[in-house]
Amino acid sequence: MRIFRLFYIIYIALRFGLDEFILSHTKLKPLQSVINVLLFWRNTSKPRGERLRLALEALGPIFVKFGQMLSTRRDLIPLDIADELAKLQDQVPPFAFIEVEAVIQDAFSLPLNQVFSDFEQTAIASASVAQVHFAHLLDGTPVAVKVLRPGIAKVINHDLVLLDTAAWLLQSISAEVKRLKPREVVAEFAEHTHSELDLTLEAANCTRLAGNFPDKILLIPEVYWDWCRQQVMVMQRMIGTPISKIDVLRVKGIDIPKLAHDGVEIFFTQVFRDGFFHADMHPGNIQVADDGRYIALDFGIMGTLTDTDKYYLARNFLAFFNRDYRDVAVAHIESGWVPKDTNVEALEAAVRAICEPIFNKPLKDISFGRTLLSLFQMSRKFGVVIQPQLVMLQKTLLNIEGLGRDLDPNIDLWQTAKPFLKRWMSEQLGWRSVVKNLRKELPHIIKNAPQMPRLVHQFLTQQTRAEQDAPIRLAIEALIQAQEKQARWQKRLTLVVVIIIMLQLLSLLKPWLINIS
């Protein structure tokens, strides 16, 4: 089946002219001309980005999801392709109710009517990995039931193997493609996709996010763990209005500017206070309760940030808000996001040229997409290492931009976020932070204090031994290098001897070969 699937992928790639991406290399240009002659019937007049999008849609939901993820990697792919891939929609027809019933019966080892008192056969939402139905538990509790697509794990694993193989072939052909690290990109996508195949992991994400908002500023559905399995997740049924229906929200009396302001604050709270954020905040996953509070749905893709990530991000944001572009440059260098030998003045000037034009403008006059593109183009020039967790953050930030534009295009994102970030930085760097960290580390310090003299003595002893052993180590390294050099010369000599022997054999066989001819 994998071989047939591979042949089908090759067929789709040739049909939509995707060989252009591979054979555009100088050494392979003649081969592309041959393919164009053989496949004269195909239509390649559409732009390359559109043809790639159509090909991914033809290959199915997993390739659509990969294209969606790739559209956020504007540091890796050209702008025209990224813009076209951003149009990909994960619209998948629901699978039949008889299959839903079979999955639930397999998960609980019970018939459907012994788990739920009633179960709506029509799915209210359907995606590539799972779909959602409304139901009632036996005690009458209304719930939402997320059911994994039957056989989806096998399909995903097969397609991921093929994606990795394609990435390996691409980076083997071109050094330029290798610089873009296609296999690492596929591995990152595989990690997120595999996490969506276990709905208990999504349930854990849901519970963790709810624990971060005990004040219920952000409403998260309660998880009913007794009815959760790897293939089935049962949660509280949430009632709200999709955030995309702004006219309906206005009719209900929702304060739209406040909603936009709350959305920005919730986003920065998730990122900087908790380091754990919803990384799939498109309009389909966000609703608004009648009292104006946000409702979050679908927790399969979450982003995480370390304390170091949060510190450097907040520092960059604050320096950016204060127009201190030199500190932005220094923070990039200190965080390791750019090489240590980067020219600070040159990096400062590049950041200033990108960021200065967007200040003192409402959101409607700012394009984060264009700004991020400029930043990524700068990153290529200065060798910025794009961190995977920051790519997740970038994707979420673009979603926030879209929501902000729809809700209140006049919102000043900088003025909304700046007080929050200042407060957070004060908590991280002020005396409260020192007391908090000291209290956290105190048990560890007390536990290890009696061992400190011995540990210091061991460290000094090791340093002394290292200094004494240095001449011997250098001599061994020199000996190893000499042996490696000798081995290389032996290989070359062996090759020369083999060639000489072959030439001698040919000279001896030459009269016999002439007689045969």
MARGUNU-48953 format. One line per 8 residues: their letters; for each residue x, y, z of C-alpha. Coordinates in Angstrom, 3 decimals, padded with zeros to 6 digits, m for minus. Last residue first. Layout:
REM residues N
A = X:Y:Z; ...
This chain:
REM residues 517
SINILWPK = 036.344:m008.586:m032.213; 037.440:m011.811:m030.532; 041.014:m011.469:m031.865; 041.191:m007.878:m030.557; 039.970:m008.972:m027.101; 042.623:m011.685:m026.954; 045.354:m009.231:m027.959; 044.132:m006.730:m025.274
LLSLLQLM = 043.906:m009.230:m022.424; 047.438:m008.620:m021.181; 047.080:m004.841:m021.505; 043.709:m004.957:m019.743; 045.180:m007.007:m016.917; 048.025:m004.513:m016.516; 045.554:m001.607:m016.421; 043.519:m003.430:m013.758
IIIVVVLT = 046.641:m004.034:m011.676; 047.612:m000.360:m011.925; 044.111:000.747:m010.867; 044.167:m001.630:m007.876; 047.599:m000.326:m006.835; 046.401:003.298:m007.048; 043.340:002.491:m004.910; 045.502:000.756:m002.311
LRKQWRAQ = 047.813:003.781:m002.201; 044.868:006.126:m001.643; 043.502:003.933:001.144; 046.951:003.691:002.743; 047.317:007.494:002.522; 044.035:007.952:004.371; 045.072:005.435:007.023; 048.371:007.286:007.556
KEQAQILA = 046.506:010.561:008.090; 044.190:008.867:010.592; 047.201:007.385:012.403; 048.905:010.799:012.555; 045.732:012.420:013.892; 045.438:009.716:016.552; 049.076:010.233:017.592; 048.563:014.009:017.845
EIALRIPA = 045.473:013.460:020.012; 047.440:011.077:022.230; 050.252:013.621:022.647; 047.780:016.369:023.510; 046.141:014.157:026.125; 049.524:013.304:027.659; 050.485:016.993:027.853; 047.065:017.895:029.413
DQEARTQQ = 047.080:015.179:032.079; 048.595:017.400:034.756; 046.183:020.272:034.007; 043.224:017.869:034.043; 044.453:016.383:037.310; 044.522:019.850:038.898; 041.021:020.662:037.598; 039.721:017.342:038.911
TLFQHVLR = 041.198:018.048:042.341; 039.653:021.542:042.379; 036.211:020.075:041.529; 036.521:017.309:044.119; 037.479:019.831:046.830; 034.528:022.063:045.906; 032.177:019.073:046.064; 033.552:018.047:049.482
PMQPANKI = 033.152:021.585:050.880; 029.609:021.859:049.360; 028.200:018.590:050.730; 026.733:020.120:053.897; 024.970:022.840:051.769; 023.238:020.363:049.427; 019.938:019.897:051.283; 019.761:023.487:052.511
IHPLEKRL = 020.323:024.810:048.969; 017.709:022.450:047.482; 015.140:023.425:050.121; 015.911:027.138:049.499; 015.526:027.031:045.700; 011.829:027.948:045.533; 011.991:030.421:048.406; 015.021:032.038:046.785
NKVVSRWG = 013.208:032.200:043.449; 010.177:033.914:044.992; 012.261:036.295:047.105; 014.342:037.345:044.077; 011.193:037.693:041.910; 009.532:039.897:044.507; 012.701:042.048:044.630; 012.262:042.964:040.945
LQESMWRK = 013.414:041.141:037.801; 010.544:038.745:037.007; 007.740:040.671:038.702; 008.935:043.907:037.118; 009.140:042.173:033.759; 005.521:041.022:034.126; 004.290:044.480:035.074; 006.101:046.037:032.147
LFPKATQW = 004.711:043.346:029.833; 001.125:043.976:030.947; 001.485:047.747:030.679; 002.905:047.386:027.106; 000.286:045.019:025.696; m002.657:047.360:025.198; m000.512:050.351:024.237; 001.302:048.249:021.632
LDINPDLD = m001.832:046.634:020.211; m003.515:049.953:019.559; m007.079:048.886:018.733; m008.566:050.660:015.711; m009.238:047.439:013.772; m011.575:046.282:016.551; m013.078:042.812:016.259; m012.136:041.635:012.762
RGLGEINL = m008.660:043.208:012.790; m007.982:041.835:016.253; m009.003:038.318:015.227; m006.633:038.387:012.256; m003.771:039.754:014.337; m004.390:037.141:017.031; m004.110:034.408:014.376; m000.820:035.924:013.207
LTKQLMVL = 000.397:035.928:016.810; m000.541:032.264:017.135; 001.564:031.325:014.099; 004.454:033.403:015.445; 004.204:031.660:018.813; 004.361:028.256:017.163; 007.409:029.485:015.220; 008.893:030.638:018.530
QPQIVVGF = 008.638:027.086:019.892; 010.494:025.788:016.815; 013.419:028.253:017.359; 014.551:030.234:014.308; 018.353:030.517:014.331; 019.198:033.993:013.023; 021.973:033.912:010.440; 022.241:037.682:009.992
KRSMQFLS = 021.024:037.825:006.389; 018.534:035.012:006.846; 017.135:036.692:009.957; 016.662:039.954:008.058; 014.414:038.135:005.612; 012.636:036.692:008.638; 012.136:040.164:010.135; 010.811:041.484:006.833
LLTRGFSI = 008.377:038.562:006.619; 007.333:039.196:010.215; 006.552:042.812:009.356; 004.591:041.820:006.255; 002.564:039.258:008.196; 002.170:041.619:011.132; 000.466:044.030:008.777; m000.269:047.366:010.425
DKLPKNFI = m002.761:050.056:009.371; m005.838:048.271:010.781; m003.911:047.616:014.005; m003.724:051.309:014.797; m000.496:053.167:014.059; 001.833:054.964:016.443; 004.714:052.718:015.413; 004.701:050.642:012.214
PECIARVA = 007.416:052.527:010.272; 010.046:052.138:013.057; 009.982:048.347:013.135; 011.667:047.227:009.918; 014.320:049.934:009.447; 015.053:049.915:013.183; 015.657:046.136:013.145; 018.172:046.476:010.303
AELAEVNT = 019.965:049.383:011.988; 020.271:047.461:015.261; 021.626:044.399:013.427; 024.292:046.520:011.719; 025.238:048.223:014.998; 025.440:044.924:016.891; 027.743:043.259:014.335; 027.160:039.536:014.833
DKPVWGSE = 030.122:037.651:016.387; 027.904:035.825:018.906; 025.793:034.259:016.146; 022.065:035.103:016.242; 019.289:033.542:018.349; 021.857:032.817:021.067; 019.857:034.674:023.718; 022.701:037.150:024.258
IHAVAVDR = 022.842:037.996:020.541; 019.111:038.537:020.133; 018.996:040.530:023.378; 021.814:042.780:022.117; 019.928:043.507:018.880; 016.662:044.290:020.686; 018.668:046.376:023.189; 020.033:048.386:020.262
YDRNFFAL = 016.523:048.841:018.938; 015.367:050.733:021.999; 012.122:051.911:020.429; 010.433:051.695:023.843; 007.837:049.228:022.507; 010.625:047.237:020.813; 012.724:047.205:023.959; 009.648:045.967:025.796
FNRALYYK = 008.921:043.268:023.199; 012.538:042.119:023.043; 012.815:041.933:026.822; 009.542:040.034:027.012; 010.793:037.556:024.410; 014.172:037.226:026.131; 012.570:036.500:029.504; 009.886:034.170:028.136
DTDTLTGM = 012.423:032.094:026.196; 014.650:031.823:029.287; 011.686:030.786:031.448; 010.939:028.068:028.896; 008.112:028.405:026.387; 005.352:025.950:025.475; 002.890:025.852:022.592; m000.305:023.807:022.387
IGFDLAIY = m001.819:021.888:019.467; m004.543:019.349:020.322; m006.433:021.720:022.605; m009.643:022.217:020.615; m011.903:024.895:022.144; m011.433:028.189:024.003; m014.418:030.221:025.243; m013.866:033.969:025.657
RGDDAVQI = m015.958:036.001:028.097; m018.550:038.523:026.941; m021.434:037.556:029.268; m023.216:035.698:026.437; m020.161:033.476:025.979; m017.804:034.096:023.059; m016.392:031.321:020.870; m012.885:030.430:019.706
NGPHMDAH = m011.699:027.292:017.897; m013.257:028.025:014.497; m011.866:031.581:014.599; m008.221:030.356:014.477; m006.404:030.085:017.797; m004.326:026.962:017.147; m001.349:027.500:019.441; m003.179:027.733:022.774
FFGDRFVQ = m000.474:028.809:025.185; 001.815:027.517:027.896; 004.641:029.768:029.139; 002.343:030.620:032.059; 002.894:034.311:032.782; 004.517:035.323:029.501; 002.663:033.360:026.830; m000.709:032.592:028.395
TFFIEVGD = m000.978:036.057:029.932; 000.067:037.670:026.639; m002.792:035.920:024.838; m005.330:036.672:027.561; m004.339:040.351:027.475; m004.734:040.575:023.690; m008.127:038.854:023.799; m009.327:041.079:026.642
HALKPIDI = m008.576:044.207:024.559; m010.488:042.789:021.548; m013.466:041.866:023.740; m013.362:045.312:025.334; m013.572:046.879:021.849; m016.514:044.530:021.004; m018.644:045.172:024.105; m021.168:042.348:023.668
GKVRLVDI = m024.784:043.540:023.499; m026.277:040.365:022.037; m026.934:042.214:018.768; m023.246:043.164:018.685; m022.224:039.520:019.092; m024.548:038.499:016.247; m022.934:041.095:013.972; m019.475:039.856:014.986
KSIPTGIM = m020.108:036.274:013.867; m016.398:035.328:013.552; m016.167:034.877:017.311; m018.454:031.861:017.138; m021.288:032.418:019.645; m021.319:030.383:022.834; m022.561:027.308:024.638; m019.907:024.882:025.841
RQMVMVQQ = m020.651:021.176:026.297; m018.377:019.850:029.019; m015.936:017.221:027.845; m015.703:013.634:026.617; m012.590:012.600:024.693; m012.561:009.353:022.683; m009.830:007.438:020.828; m007.184:007.429:023.601
RCWDWYVE = m009.927:007.186:026.218; m011.916:009.700:028.237; m015.205:008.807:029.959; m013.966:008.766:033.561; m011.929:011.877:032.745; m014.893:014.176:032.226; m012.941:017.245:031.076; m014.353:020.655:031.987
PILLIKDP = m014.542:023.048:029.066; m012.266:026.124:029.246; m013.593:029.653:029.804; m010.947:032.393:029.798; m011.424:034.986:032.540; m012.519:031.969:034.613; m010.622:033.139:037.737; m009.000:029.689:037.900
FNGALRTC = m007.245:030.446:034.597; m003.989:028.436:034.622; m005.871:025.366:035.848; m008.088:025.540:032.755; m004.963:025.413:030.568; m003.732:022.321:032.405; m007.107:020.567:032.129; m007.336:021.206:028.373
NAAELTLD = m003.758:020.071:027.806; m004.510:016.864:029.735; m007.633:016.280:027.601; m005.512:016.767:024.484; m003.087:014.151:025.792; m006.028:011.820:026.507; m007.067:012.362:022.887; m004.024:010.493:021.622
LESHTHEA = m003.678:010.982:017.851; m003.242:014.759:018.212; 000.188:014.250:019.830; 001.253:012.343:016.728; 000.486:015.388:014.559; 002.525:017.766:016.724; 005.594:015.507:016.654; 005.187:014.734:012.961
FEAVVERP = 005.160:018.454:012.074; 008.413:019.009:013.970; 009.938:015.955:012.283; 008.827:017.253:008.859; 010.502:020.614:009.565; 013.655:018.856:010.791; 013.695:016.800:007.589; 013.364:019.949:005.464
KLRKVEAS = 016.359:021.694:007.084; 016.223:024.944:005.047; 019.981:024.749:004.529; 019.456:021.348:002.877; 017.256:023.011:000.259; 020.138:025.301:m000.704; 022.537:022.331:m000.780; 020.262:020.652:m003.312
ISQLLWAA = 019.723:017.043:m004.330; 020.233:015.303:m000.986; 018.054:017.908:000.752; 015.197:017.092:m001.593; 015.607:013.325:m001.295; 015.573:013.480:002.509; 012.477:015.704:002.493; 010.706:013.257:000.167
TDLLVLDH = 011.593:010.366:002.470; 010.345:012.325:005.492; 007.079:013.077:003.726; 006.701:009.406:002.764; 007.250:008.311:006.366; 004.759:010.933:007.512; 002.219:009.672:004.974; 002.451:006.106:006.259
NIVKAIGP = 002.219:007.234:009.911; m000.783:009.443:009.155; m002.675:006.700:007.335; m001.992:004.197:010.129; m003.081:006.674:012.818; m006.237:007.597:010.869; m007.600:004.037:010.944; m010.880:005.127:012.507
RLVKVAVP = m011.157:008.927:012.883; m010.816:009.915:016.533; m014.017:010.849:018.341; m014.603:014.075:020.293; m017.726:013.963:022.443; m019.379:017.176:023.644; m021.453:016.771:026.800; m024.893:017.415:028.275
TGDLLHAF = m025.235:015.727:031.706; m028.364:013.516:031.796; m027.098:010.938:034.311; m026.446:008.457:031.487; m024.257:011.019:029.740; m025.819:013.217:027.097; m024.506:013.752:023.537; m023.187:016.340:021.067
HVQAVSAS = m020.778:015.102:018.395; m017.231:016.171:017.488; m014.885:014.965:014.729; m011.314:013.721:014.647; m008.001:013.744:012.730; m008.746:015.584:009.480; m011.494:017.814:010.857; m015.237:017.614:011.503
AIATQEFD = m017.507:019.736:013.646; m021.164:019.436:014.718; m021.297:015.752:013.733; m024.757:014.369:012.944; m025.668:011.197:014.864; m026.575:013.014:018.072; m026.071:010.650:021.015; m028.582:009.836:023.740
SFVQNLPL = m028.336:008.191:027.154; m024.593:007.789:026.629; m022.256:004.992:027.776; m024.660:002.020:027.835; m026.415:003.229:024.677; m023.110:003.165:022.770; m022.520:m000.526:023.473; m019.690:m001.296:025.877
SFADQIVA = m016.027:m002.255:025.510; m015.330:001.429:026.259; m012.925:002.268:023.404; m014.135:m000.448:021.001; m017.786:000.546:021.509; m016.882:004.196:020.983; m014.952:003.465:017.771; m017.761:001.223:016.420
EVEIFAFP = m020.433:003.864:017.098; m018.406:006.508:015.276; m017.983:004.052:012.369; m021.766:003.554:012.166; m022.134:007.342:012.317; m020.272:007.731:009.025; m017.132:009.857:008.713; m017.448:013.620:008.566
PVQDQLKA = m016.376:015.435:005.366; m013.018:017.229:005.774; m012.468:020.988:005.637; m008.940:021.773:006.859; m008.711:024.940:004.774; m005.558:025.879:002.850; m005.445:029.590:002.071; m002.242:030.050:004.113
LEDAIDLP = m000.566:027.809:001.537; m000.984:030.584:m001.061; 000.592:033.263:001.111; 003.498:030.979:002.069; 004.150:030.111:m001.588; 004.277:033.755:m002.698; 006.431:034.686:000.331; 009.205:032.203:m000.360
ILDRRTSL = 009.787:029.376:002.146; 012.015:028.932:005.195; 011.678:032.017:007.418; 008.073:032.286:006.292; 007.479:029.058:008.192; 003.807:029.720:009.026; 002.640:028.392:005.642; 004.510:025.156:006.386
MQGFKVFI = 002.075:024.346:009.191; m000.910:024.800:006.890; 000.838:022.797:004.162; 001.461:019.966:006.610; m002.211:020.036:007.634; m003.234:019.848:003.964; m000.804:016.954:003.455; m002.496:015.121:006.299
PGLAELAL = m005.959:015.981:004.973; m005.618:014.590:001.441; m003.323:014.380:m001.569; m005.639:016.487:m003.769; m005.544:019.377:m001.293; m001.746:019.200:m001.264; m001.671:019.314:m005.084; m004.017:022.302:m005.197
RLREGRPK = m001.816:024.216:m002.750; 001.339:023.405:m004.740; m000.313:024.553:m007.969; m001.373:027.795:m006.296; 002.162:028.465:m005.067; 003.660:027.699:m008.489; 001.459:030.240:m010.274; m001.016:028.739:m012.781
STNRWFLL = 000.161:028.051:m016.354; 001.285:024.519:m015.531; m001.432:022.687:m017.489; m000.530:019.086:m018.284; m000.731:017.645:m021.807; 002.958:018.067:m022.724; 003.972:015.499:m020.126; 006.743:013.877:m022.184
VNIVSQLP = 008.041:017.231:m023.457; 007.925:018.872:m020.031; 009.653:015.817:m018.522; 012.529:016.121:m021.027; 012.925:019.836:m020.279; 012.998:019.058:m016.549; 015.802:016.554:m017.140; 017.856:019.210:m018.937
KLKTHSLI = 017.470:021.589:m015.931; 018.886:019.052:m013.436; 022.393:020.468:m013.009; 021.089:024.033:m012.694; 018.543:023.170:m009.983; 015.002:023.886:m011.173; 014.452:020.135:m011.136; 013.124:019.886:m007.586
FEDLGFRL = 010.665:022.781:m007.291; 009.690:022.556:m010.978; 008.891:018.859:m010.448; 005.785:020.267:m008.771; 004.098:020.511:m012.177; 000.571:019.843:m010.956; 000.275:016.473:m012.711; 003.872:015.579:m011.875
AIYIIYFL = 003.314:016.014:m008.124; m000.041:014.223:m008.316; 001.545:011.231:m010.094; 004.473:011.151:m007.645; 002.004:011.126:m004.735; 000.046:008.308:m006.385; 003.234:006.279:m006.901; 004.113:006.748:m003.223
RFIRM = 000.621:005.633:m002.174; 000.968:002.523:m004.333; 004.328:001.780:m002.681; 002.868:002.352:000.794; 000.000:000.000:000.000
